[in-house]
Amino acid sequence: MSVRMKLTHSKTASRRAHHRAGVPAMVKTASGVRRRHFMDPATGMYRGKEIIAVGKDVVETPTKKTAPKKKEATKTKETK
């Protein structure tokens, strides 16, 4: 088995030179500019479909009603 050679700082830095973050691709829409493959924050639309309601009265979904609380057992025993 051979001994692996040590990588120098310059070799490591040369390899990492391409690891930097690039500029994200942008798309022009009717309401402005947005990132590709992301929802339009101004309209809430993505690929022609409304994903979220933006600036509209949002109708809340009905929630499960909770049962009325029972009286505590200690209070009922004390009142008897």
Residue, then its C-alpha position, 0 to 999 in steps of 0.5 A: m500500500s502506498v503512502r498518499m501524498k499531502l495536498t498543498h494549500s494551493k491545490t486545495a484552494s484551486r479546487r475550492a475556487h469553483h465552490r463559490a455561490g453563483v448568482p441565482a437565475m431570475v425570471k421576469t413576470a408580470s408583477g416583477v422579477r422572481r427566482r426560477h422555480f420559486m413562487d411569485p411572492a407578489t401574486g402567490m402564483y407558481r406555474g399558473k396555479e395559485i399556491i397561497a392567497v396573497g392580499k385576500d381575505v383568507v377563509e379559515t378552515p373550520t376547526k374541531k370544536t372542543a368539548p365543554k370542560k368537566k367540573e373537577a372531581t375535587k370540587t364536586k366532592e367538596t360541595k356535597 
